[in-house]
Amino acid sequence: MPAGEFSWHRLIGVDELDVGRVTTVTVERESLCVTRTEAGFGCLANACPHQGGPLGEGSIEGGWLRCPWHGYDYSPHDGKPPPPFDDAPAAFRTEVRSDGVYVALPVTDQRIRTVSDQLVETMTAWGVAWVFGMVGHSNLGFADALREAEADGSLRFIGVRHEGAASFAATAYGKLTGGLAACFAIAGPGSTNLLTGLYDAKMDRAPVLALCGQVPSSVRGRGAFQDTDLSAAFADVARYSATVQAGSDAAELMNLACKTALVERDVAHLVLPDEVQVQPAPVAERPAGSPQGRTGDRGISPAASALDAAIDVLSVSARPMIIVGHGARSGIDDVVALAEAIDAPIATTFKGKGLIADQHPLACGVLGRSGTPIASWFMNEADALVTFGVSFANHTGIASYKPIVQVDFDPMALGRFHAVTVPMLADVGVGARALAGALRRRAGTGSAAAEVAARWNIWRAEKERRQVDDRGSGVNSAIVFEAMSRLVPADAIMTVDVGNHAYSFGRYFEPCGQAVLMSGYLGSIGFAFPAAMGCWAATQHGSGAEASPWSGRAVVSVSGDGGFGQYAMELTTAVKYGMDITHVLLNNAELGKISKEQRAAELDVWQTALHNPSFASFAELCGAMGRRVTSADELDTALSDALAHPGPALVEVLTDPLLV
C-alpha cells in the first residue's frame, strides 16, 4: 500500500498464539483472522468469501486454513484458495516487533450516513428518546445507528433479556406519558416475541413504535433462517406497518409510523431488511423527517347539539355521578373541577384507578369487579352518569340502563357496546370544561361529600376487620395494601400485574396521587415489572426548565409470583441500568386467580400450584436488594427499606391465597 493509506496496529503478543493455531482479533471495528504456521504469522479478513464464515474460528489442516462453516480452504498467509478456486479473503501485511505482532490496515474513511441513520434521526425528531430491545444479526445496521444516536445524546437504549419485556416497557411509557418509545428486535422469533406487549398497547390505546430487523431481501420468502413474513404477523396488531425497501423514502415512512402511533394512540411497525439498513443515505438526498407541520391541535370541542343534549340530561338530575377511565388521564383536573361544580361523586374504572385520590371528598374509589362498595353504592343510587374516557367493558360495572352522557375523543368508542343517551365527541378536558361552564348555575344539594364520607367510614371499618384475619397460611392482602397505602409516595408511578393481587389492590389500596398503570383489556400476566422499566425511563427525562413531569418520581411495581416469574430475569436489566424500581411481590405459591375461577366454576383446583425459589434471595443474586416478609409485623420495615434503596429492590411477601 502507498505510504499514508495504511496504519499499523498491534494484534497480539509474539507468544500468545502457538504454531498451527488460529484466532480472532478485533482492531477498532475490524474483525481479523490471525494465523501462525511454521512460516510465521498471517492476517486475513475474518469472513469467508463464500458465505461470510468466521475464519478466526476455523482450523489449520495440512497447511490450509479451513472455514468452520463449509470447509473451504485458504492460505493462512495470503488468503488464496487452492486451484481451481479464486475467491480469496483480503490479506494484510504483518510485522513481528519486540512487543508483539503488528498489522497494516487501510485507513478507514469517515463513517457513512446510512438509511438507518436517517430513520433514527427522524424518530428522535418525533420525540423518541428511549428504545428497548435486543441487538442481533438481522438488525445490526440499525443498531449501529442507535449506537451513534446514543453517543451524541439523542436517545438511550435499554438492552433487555426478552423482547416481550421491550414491548411492555415501550407500551407503559406510552400509557404514562402519551409520548412515543420504541421496541426493537431481530427477524423471526425476536419480532414475534414483541407481539404480546404490542397487543396490550393496541387494546389500551397507547402509542408505541416497533422496529424489526428482517433477513436480506435476496433470500426473503425462500425459507431462509428466521425468514418470517413480518408484515403478515403484525397485520392485526399494527395500525400502520411498512417495509423499508431499497428505493423507499425512509424518512417519510418513519414520519408516517410516528404520526400514526401518536395520533391514533396505536401501534406502528417498520420492517428493516438487513441490507437496506446499511445503504448510504446522503444528507442532500435523504434528509431526516420531523413532526413540523404534520399534526394539528387534537383538543376537540363538543358539538353544540351534543352539549345541549347533555345539559338537558344533567339539569334534571338530582344524583349525577361521574366515572373516569384511563382515557381521562390527560384531562382529569378538568373532570374533577366539573364534579365539584355539580356536586357529583366520582368513581374510576380499574384502569383509571388513581386518577383521583381516594382522599378527595367526592372520590368513591374503583367501580366494578375490582372495586369498592362505595362506588357500587353510588352507581345504584345515581339517576344520571357522565363518563370520560371509559370503555364500558363488562368489568367496569356501569349500569347501561341509566341516562348516560359519554365523552370520548374516539368516535368508535362512543356507544361501542350499547346506545348511550348523549354520545359526545370531544377531548376529555375540553368536554369537561364545556359542561362545567354550561352547568355553572345548576343547583346542587352539597350533600354528596357527606354521603361519600359516610360510605368510606363503613368500608374502612370493614377493611380493618379484614386486616386481622389470619389462617396461619401467610399474610393477608388487606394488610399488605394498607401498609402500601401509608408508605408508597404520593407522587409514585405504580404498575400492577394481573392476578389475585390485582383484585386486592383495586379494593384495598387507597391512592393519594399515584399514577397507576396496568394491562387493561388484554389482561396480560407479566406486565408489571417490564412496564415499570418503561415508567422508570419516563422519570429520567430532562432537567431544569425541560424536566419531565415524571422526573424524580418513585416507581413501584406490584405482582404475584406467577406474573413476576414470566419476566424475572429483567431484574438483571434493572440492575444493569441502575433503575430505581421497588417491586412488591405477593407470593402465594400458586396461580391464585385461576384457582379461584376453578372453584367458582365448581371444578377441581388443578395445575395452579407453583414451585418458587426465594425471590428475595434471587433478587440479591441479581445484584438488587431483596427482602422477605413472612409476618405482618415485618411489612413496614421491609417496604420502607426497599423504597429508600437507590436502585432495584424486591419485597417478597408470603401471602395467603384465600385471604384476598
C-alpha positions in Angstrom: 0.0 0.0 0.0 1.3 3.5 -0.7 2.5 5.3 2.4 -0.2 7.2 4.3 -3.0 4.9 3.1 -2.5 2.4 5.9 -1.6 2.4 9.6 0.0 -0.1 11.9 -1.9 -1.8 14.8 -0.8 -4.2 17.4 -2.5 -7.6 17.0 -1.2 -9.9 19.7 2.0 -10.7 21.6 4.5 -12.9 19.9 4.0 -15.8 22.3 0.2 -15.5 22.5 -0.5 -17.9 19.6 1.0 -21.3 19.1 2.2 -22.6 15.8 -0.7 -24.3 13.9 -3.3 -22.2 15.7 -5.8 -19.6 14.5 -7.7 -16.9 16.5 -9.9 -13.8 16.1 -8.6 -10.4 16.9 -10.7 -7.1 16.8 -8.8 -3.9 15.8 -11.1 -0.9 16.2 -14.1 -2.1 14.2 -12.3 -4.6 12.1 -12.6 -8.3 12.9 -9.4 -10.2 11.8 -8.4 -13.8 11.5 -4.8 -14.2 12.8 -2.9 -17.4 12.0 0.5 -18.8 12.9 2.4 -21.5 11.0 6.0 -22.6 10.8 6.3 -19.8 8.1 5.2 -17.1 10.5 2.1 -15.0 11.2 -0.7 -14.2 8.8 -3.7 -11.9 9.0 -6.9 -12.2 6.9 -10.3 -10.6 6.8 -12.4 -12.6 9.2 -15.1 -13.6 6.7 -15.0 -16.5 4.3 -15.9 -15.1 0.8 -18.3 -18.0 0.3 -20.9 -17.1 3.0 -19.0 -15.0 5.5 -18.0 -17.8 7.8 -15.7 -16.6 10.7 -12.3 -17.8 9.6 -10.9 -17.0 13.0 -12.9 -19.9 14.4 -11.5 -22.3 11.8 -8.5 -24.6 12.0 -5.3 -25.2 10.1 -5.2 -28.6 8.4 -2.5 -29.7 6.1 -1.1 -26.2 5.8 -4.5 -24.8 4.8 -6.9 -22.6 6.8 -10.3 -24.3 6.8 -13.5 -22.3 7.1 -15.6 -23.7 10.1 -18.9 -23.3 8.2 -18.4 -25.1 4.9 -14.8 -26.5 4.9 -13.5 -24.1 2.2 -9.6 -23.8 2.3 -7.4 -20.8 2.1 -3.7 -20.0 2.5 -3.2 -18.8 6.1 -0.8 -16.2 4.8 -2.2 -14.6 1.6 -5.7 -16.0 1.7 -5.5 -17.6 -1.7 -7.5 -20.8 -2.1 -6.1 -24.0 -3.8 -6.8 -24.3 -7.6 -9.1 -24.1 -9.3 -10.8 -21.6 -6.9 -10.0 -17.9 -6.9 -12.3 -16.4 -4.2 -9.9 -15.2 -1.5 -10.4 -13.2 1.7 -8.4 -9.9 2.0 -4.9 -10.4 3.4 -3.0 -7.8 5.3 0.7 -7.3 5.8 2.1 -8.4 9.3 5.3 -7.5 11.0 6.8 -9.0 14.1 8.3 -6.5 16.6 9.8 -6.7 20.0 6.5 -6.0 21.8 4.2 -8.0 19.5 2.7 -8.8 16.1 1.5 -5.8 14.1 -0.8 -5.5 11.1 -1.0 -2.8 8.4 -4.7 -1.9 7.9 -6.1 0.6 5.4 -7.0 3.9 6.9 -10.8 3.8 7.3 -13.0 6.5 5.8 -15.3 8.6 8.0 -18.5 6.7 8.9 -21.0 6.9 6.1 -24.5 8.1 7.0 -26.9 5.3 6.3 -30.6 4.7 5.8 -30.7 3.6 9.4 -29.2 6.9 10.5 -31.9 8.7 8.5 -34.6 6.7 10.2 -33.2 7.2 13.7 -32.8 11.0 13.1 -36.4 11.1 12.1 -37.8 9.2 15.0 -35.8 11.2 17.5 -37.2 14.4 15.9 -40.7 12.9 16.7 -39.6 12.6 20.4 -38.5 9.0 20.6 -35.8 9.2 23.3 -36.0 5.5 24.5 -35.5 2.3 22.7 -36.0 -1.1 24.4 -34.8 -4.2 22.7 -32.2 -6.8 21.8 -29.4 -6.4 19.2 -28.9 -9.4 16.8 -27.7 -10.5 13.5 -30.5 -9.1 11.3 -30.7 -5.6 12.9 -27.0 -4.8 13.3 -27.0 -1.9 10.8 -29.9 -0.2 12.6 -28.3 -1.0 15.9 -25.2 0.9 14.9 -27.3 3.9 14.1 -28.9 3.7 17.5 -25.4 3.5 19.0 -24.4 6.7 17.2 -27.5 8.4 18.4 -26.9 7.3 22.0 -23.3 8.6 21.7 -24.5 12.1 20.8 -27.2 12.1 23.4 -30.2 11.8 21.1 -31.6 8.7 22.8 -31.0 5.9 25.2 -31.1 2.2 24.5 -32.1 -0.4 27.1 -30.9 -3.9 26.3 -33.5 -6.4 27.7 -33.4 -10.2 28.3 -36.6 -10.9 26.4 -38.3 -8.9 23.6 -41.7 -9.2 25.3 -40.3 -7.0 28.1 -39.2 -4.5 25.5 -42.7 -4.1 24.1 -44.3 -3.9 27.5 -41.7 -1.2 28.6 -42.4 0.9 25.5 -46.1 0.4 25.9 -46.1 1.5 29.5 -44.1 4.6 28.6 -46.8 5.5 26.1 -49.6 4.8 28.6 -48.0 7.0 31.2 -46.7 9.9 29.1 -48.7 9.9 25.9 -45.4 10.1 24.2 -43.6 7.6 21.9 -41.0 5.0 22.8 -39.7 2.2 20.6 -39.1 -1.6 20.9 -36.5 -3.3 18.7 -35.9 -6.9 17.7 -34.4 -9.2 15.1 -36.2 -11.1 12.4 -38.3 -14.1 13.2 -38.6 -15.0 16.9 -37.3 -11.7 18.2 -40.1 -9.9 16.4 -42.8 -12.3 17.2 -41.8 -12.0 20.9 -42.9 -8.4 20.7 -46.5 -9.2 19.9 -48.0 -9.6 23.4 -46.8 -6.2 24.6 -47.9 -4.6 21.4 -51.4 -6.1 21.7 -51.5 -4.6 25.1 -50.7 -1.2 23.6 -53.4 -1.6 20.9 -56.1 -2.6 23.3 -55.3 0.1 25.8 -54.8 2.8 23.2 -51.1 3.5 23.9 -48.7 4.8 21.2 -45.7 2.5 20.5 -43.2 2.1 17.7 -42.0 -1.4 16.8 -38.8 -1.7 14.8 -38.0 -5.2 13.4 -34.9 -6.4 11.6 -35.5 -8.7 8.6 -33.5 -11.3 6.6 -31.8 -10.0 3.5 -34.2 -9.3 0.6 -32.3 -11.7 -1.6 -33.4 -14.7 0.5 -36.7 -13.3 1.7 -39.6 -15.8 1.0 -37.2 -18.6 0.2 -37.1 -20.4 3.6 -34.0 -18.7 4.9 -33.0 -18.9 8.6 -35.6 -16.8 10.6 -37.4 -15.8 7.4 -40.8 -14.8 8.7 -43.5 -12.8 7.0 -43.5 -9.9 9.5 -45.9 -7.8 7.6 -48.5 -10.6 7.9 -47.5 -11.4 11.5 -48.1 -7.8 12.6 -51.1 -7.1 10.3 -53.7 -7.4 13.1 -51.8 -5.6 15.8 -50.3 -2.7 13.9 -52.4 0.3 12.8 -49.5 1.2 10.4 -46.9 -1.3 9.0 -44.4 -0.8 6.2 -41.2 -2.4 4.9 -38.3 0.0 4.2 -37.2 -1.1 0.7 -34.0 -0.1 -1.1 -35.9 2.7 -3.0 -38.2 3.8 -0.2 -38.4 7.3 1.1 -37.3 6.1 4.5 -37.8 9.4 6.4 -41.4 9.6 5.1 -42.1 6.0 6.2 -40.8 6.8 9.7 -42.8 10.1 9.7 -46.0 8.1 9.0 -45.2 5.5 11.6 -44.6 8.0 14.3 -47.6 10.1 13.3 -49.9 7.1 13.3 -48.7 5.9 16.7 -49.2 9.3 18.3 -52.4 10.5 16.6 -54.2 7.1 16.6 -52.7 6.1 20.0 -51.8 2.8 18.5 -49.0 0.5 17.3 -46.8 1.5 14.3 -44.4 -1.0 12.8 -41.4 -0.8 10.4 -39.7 -3.8 8.9 -36.0 -3.2 8.1 -34.4 -5.7 5.7 -30.8 -6.4 6.6 -29.1 -5.0 3.6 -31.2 -1.8 3.5 -30.1 -0.8 7.0 -26.6 -0.1 5.9 -27.2 1.5 2.5 -25.8 5.1 2.2 -28.3 7.9 2.6 -26.5 11.2 1.7 -27.8 14.2 3.6 -28.7 16.2 0.5 -30.9 13.4 -1.0 -32.2 11.9 2.2 -32.9 14.5 4.9 -34.4 13.3 8.1 -38.1 13.8 8.8 -39.8 15.7 11.6 -43.3 16.4 13.1 -43.1 20.0 11.9 -46.4 20.8 10.1 -47.6 17.2 10.3 -50.1 17.3 13.1 -52.7 19.7 14.4 -54.4 20.5 17.7 -56.3 17.5 19.0 -58.3 19.4 21.6 -61.7 18.6 20.0 -64.6 20.7 21.3 -68.0 19.1 21.7 -70.7 19.9 19.1 -73.3 22.4 20.3 -76.1 19.9 19.8 -74.3 17.3 22.0 -73.6 19.9 24.7 -77.3 21.0 24.7 -78.4 17.4 25.0 -76.0 16.7 27.9 -77.3 19.8 29.7 -80.9 18.6 29.3 -80.0 15.3 31.0 -77.9 16.8 33.8 -80.2 19.8 34.5 -82.9 17.5 35.8 -80.6 15.1 37.6 -80.8 15.1 41.4 -78.0 12.5 41.8 -75.5 12.7 39.0 -72.3 10.5 39.1 -69.1 10.9 37.1 -67.0 7.9 36.0 -63.5 8.2 34.6 -61.4 5.7 32.8 -57.8 5.5 31.6 -58.8 7.7 28.7 -59.4 10.6 31.0 -55.7 10.7 32.2 -54.8 13.9 30.4 -57.9 15.8 31.4 -58.6 14.6 34.9 -58.1 18.0 36.5 -61.0 19.4 34.4 -63.2 16.4 35.2 -62.6 16.9 39.0 -63.5 20.6 38.6 -66.7 19.6 36.9 -67.6 17.2 39.7 -67.0 19.9 42.3 -69.1 22.3 40.3 -72.1 19.9 40.1 -71.7 18.1 43.4 -71.2 14.7 41.8 -69.3 11.7 43.3 -66.5 10.4 41.1 -65.7 6.7 40.6 -62.9 5.3 38.4 -62.7 2.2 36.4 -60.0 -0.2 37.4 -57.8 1.1 34.6 -58.4 4.6 35.9 -57.5 3.8 39.5 -55.5 6.7 41.0 -56.7 9.3 38.6 -58.4 10.9 41.6 -57.1 10.5 45.1 -59.3 8.5 47.4 -58.9 11.3 49.9 -60.8 13.7 47.7 -64.2 14.5 49.3 -66.1 13.2 46.1 -63.9 10.2 45.3 -65.6 6.8 45.6 -62.7 4.5 44.6 -62.9 1.9 41.8 -66.2 0.7 40.3 -66.6 -2.9 39.1 -65.2 -6.3 39.9 -62.0 -5.0 41.4 -63.7 -2.1 43.2 -65.1 -0.7 46.4 -68.7 -1.0 47.8 -68.6 2.8 47.9 -68.5 3.1 44.1 -71.1 0.4 43.6 -73.5 2.0 46.1 -73.3 5.4 44.3 -73.8 3.6 41.0 -77.0 2.1 42.3 -78.2 5.5 43.7 -77.3 7.7 40.7 -80.0 8.9 38.3 -77.6 10.1 35.6 -74.0 9.2 34.6 -71.3 11.3 32.9 -68.4 9.2 31.7 -65.0 10.3 30.5 -62.5 8.0 28.6 -64.4 4.9 29.7 -64.7 1.7 27.5 -67.9 0.3 29.0 -66.4 -3.2 29.0 -68.3 -5.7 31.2 -65.7 -5.5 34.0 -66.5 -1.8 34.6 -69.8 -2.3 36.3 -71.5 0.7 34.6 -75.3 0.4 34.6 -76.3 0.7 30.9 -79.9 1.4 31.7 -79.3 4.8 33.3 -79.2 8.1 31.4 -75.6 8.4 30.2 -73.5 11.3 28.8 -70.4 9.7 27.3 -67.4 11.9 26.5 -64.6 10.4 24.4 -62.1 11.6 21.8 -62.6 8.4 19.7 -65.9 8.3 17.7 -65.7 4.5 17.7 -65.7 4.4 21.5 -69.0 6.2 21.7 -71.8 3.8 22.3 -69.5 0.9 21.5 -71.3 -1.8 23.4 -74.8 -0.2 23.7 -76.5 3.0 22.9 -76.0 5.9 25.3 -78.2 8.9 25.9 -75.7 11.5 24.7 -72.6 10.5 22.8 -70.3 13.5 23.0 -67.2 13.5 20.7 -64.6 15.7 22.5 -61.3 15.8 24.2 -61.8 14.9 27.8 -60.5 18.1 29.3 -62.3 20.3 26.7 -65.6 18.5 27.1 -65.4 18.7 30.9 -64.8 22.4 30.8 -67.6 22.9 28.4 -70.0 21.0 30.6 -68.9 22.9 33.7 -69.4 26.2 32.0 -72.9 25.3 30.8 -73.9 23.9 34.2 -72.5 26.7 36.4 -76.0 27.6 37.6 -77.1 24.1 38.3 -78.4 24.0 41.9 -76.5 21.3 43.8 -77.6 20.0 47.2 -74.0 19.9 48.5 -74.7 16.6 50.2 -72.6 14.3 48.0 -69.4 14.8 50.0 -71.1 13.9 53.3 -72.6 10.7 51.7 -69.2 9.8 50.3 -67.6 10.2 53.7 -70.2 8.1 55.4 -69.7 5.3 52.9 -65.9 5.4 53.3 -66.3 5.1 57.1 -68.3 1.9 56.6 -65.8 0.5 54.1 -62.7 1.4 56.1 -64.2 -0.2 59.2 -64.7 -3.4 57.2 -61.1 -3.3 55.9 -59.8 -3.0 59.4 -61.7 -6.2 60.4 -60.2 -8.0 57.4 -56.7 -6.9 58.2 -56.7 -9.1 61.4 -57.8 -12.2 59.6 -55.1 -14.9 59.9 -55.4 -18.5 58.9 -51.7 -19.2 59.6 -51.0 -19.6 55.9 -49.4 -16.2 55.1 -50.1 -12.5 55.3 -53.5 -11.4 54.1 -53.7 -9.0 51.2 -55.7 -6.3 53.0 -52.9 -5.6 55.4 -50.3 -5.6 52.6 -52.1 -2.9 50.7 -52.9 -1.0 53.9 -49.2 -0.7 54.5 -48.6 0.3 50.9 -51.3 2.9 51.2 -49.3 4.5 54.0 -45.8 4.1 52.7 -45.8 4.5 48.9 -45.0 8.1 48.0 -48.0 10.1 46.8 -46.4 11.0 43.5 -45.2 7.5 42.8 -45.8 5.7 39.5 -47.3 2.2 40.0 -47.6 -0.7 37.6 -49.8 -3.6 38.6 -49.9 -7.1 37.2 -52.8 -9.5 36.5 -53.9 -11.9 39.2 -55.5 -12.2 42.6 -53.3 -9.4 44.0 -54.8 -7.1 41.4 -58.3 -7.5 42.7 -57.0 -6.9 46.2 -55.1 -3.8 45.0 -58.3 -2.4 43.5 -60.2 -2.9 46.7 -57.7 -2.1 49.4 -55.0 0.2 48.1 -56.0 3.9 48.6 -54.2 6.1 46.1 -53.4 9.6 47.2 -51.9 10.9 43.9 -50.0 7.9 42.5 -50.3 7.2 38.7 -51.4 3.6 38.2 -50.9 1.5 35.1 -52.0 -2.0 34.2 -52.6 -4.3 31.3 -56.2 -3.5 30.9 -58.2 -5.2 28.2 -55.5 -7.6 27.1 -55.0 -8.5 30.8 -51.6 -10.0 30.3 -49.8 -11.6 33.2 -46.2 -10.5 33.5 -46.9 -6.8 32.6 -45.8 -5.2 35.9 -42.1 -5.4 36.1 -41.2 -4.6 32.4 -43.8 -1.9 32.5 -42.0 -0.4 35.5 -38.8 -0.3 33.4 -40.6 1.9 30.8 -42.0 4.1 33.6 -38.5 4.5 35.1 -37.3 5.7 31.7 -40.0 8.4 31.8 -38.6 9.6 35.1 -35.2 10.2 33.6 -36.1 12.8 31.1 -34.7 16.3 31.1 -33.5 18.7 33.8 -34.2 22.2 34.9 -36.8 24.0 32.8 -37.1 21.0 30.4 -37.7 18.5 33.2 -40.3 15.8 32.6 -43.4 16.0 34.9 -42.4 12.5 35.9 -38.8 13.3 36.8 -37.6 12.1 40.2 -40.8 10.1 41.0 -40.6 6.7 42.6 -41.5 3.7 40.5 -43.3 0.8 42.3 -44.5 -2.4 40.6 -46.8 -5.0 42.1 -47.2 -8.6 41.0 -47.9 -12.1 42.1 -45.4 -14.9 41.9 -46.9 -16.1 38.6 -46.6 -12.8 36.9 -43.1 -12.0 38.1 -41.9 -15.4 37.0 -42.6 -14.6 33.4 -40.0 -11.8 33.2 -38.0 -12.4 36.4 -34.6 -12.1 34.6 -35.4 -8.5 33.7 -34.4 -7.8 37.3 -30.8 -8.1 35.9 -31.7 -5.4 33.3 -32.9 -3.1 36.1 -29.6 -3.7 37.9 -27.5 -3.1 34.8 -29.0 0.3 34.2 -29.4 1.3 37.8 -33.2 1.5 37.6 -34.7 2.8 40.9 -37.7 0.4 40.9 -39.3 -1.2 44.0 -41.1 -4.4 43.2 -43.6 -5.8 45.7 -44.2 -9.5 45.1 -47.2 -11.3 46.7 -46.0 -14.9 46.8 -48.8 -17.4 47.5 -47.1 -20.3 45.6 -50.0 -20.7 43.1 -51.9 -19.1 40.3 -54.4 -17.9 42.9 -56.8 -16.2 40.5 -57.1 -19.4 38.4 -57.7 -21.5 41.5 -60.5 -19.1 42.4 -62.0 -19.3 39.0 -61.9 -23.1 39.1 -63.7 -23.1 42.4 -66.3 -20.6 41.1 -66.9 -22.9 38.1 -67.4 -25.9 40.5 -64.3 -27.6 39.2 -61.4 -29.2 40.9 -58.4 -26.9 41.6 -55.8 -28.3 39.2 -52.3 -27.4 37.9 -52.2 -24.0 39.6 -49.6 -24.7 42.3 -46.2 -23.2 41.7 -42.7 -24.2 42.7 -40.9 -21.0 43.7 -37.4 -20.0 44.8 -36.9 -17.5 47.5 -37.5 -14.4 45.3 -35.7 -12.2 47.8 -32.6 -14.3 47.6 -33.0 -14.3 43.8 -33.0 -10.5 43.8 -29.8 -10.5 45.9 -28.1 -12.9 43.4 -29.1 -10.5 40.6 -27.5 -7.6 42.4 -30.7 -6.0 43.7 -31.9 -5.6 47.2 -34.1 -8.4 48.4 -36.4 -8.6 51.5 -38.7 -11.5 52.6 -41.7 -10.8 54.7 -43.4 -13.8 56.5 -45.5 -11.9 59.0 -47.4 -8.7 59.1 -45.1 -7.0 61.6 -42.3 -7.2 59.1 -44.1 -5.3 56.4 -43.4 -1.7 57.3 -39.6 -2.1 57.7 -39.2 -4.1 54.5 -41.2 -1.7 52.4 -39.5 1.4 53.9 -36.1 -0.1 53.3 -36.9 -1.0 49.7 -38.4 2.3 48.9 -35.4 4.1 50.3 -32.9 1.9 48.4 -31.2 3.7 45.5 -31.7 1.0 42.9 -33.8 -2.1 42.2 -35.4 -3.6 45.3 -37.8 -6.5 45.7 -40.0 -7.2 48.7 -41.4 -10.7 48.7 -44.4 -11.1 50.9 -45.6 -14.7 51.6 -49.4 -14.4 51.4 -52.5 -16.5 52.0 -54.1 -17.2 48.6 -57.6 -17.3 50.2 -57.4 -14.0 52.1 -57.8 -11.6 49.2 
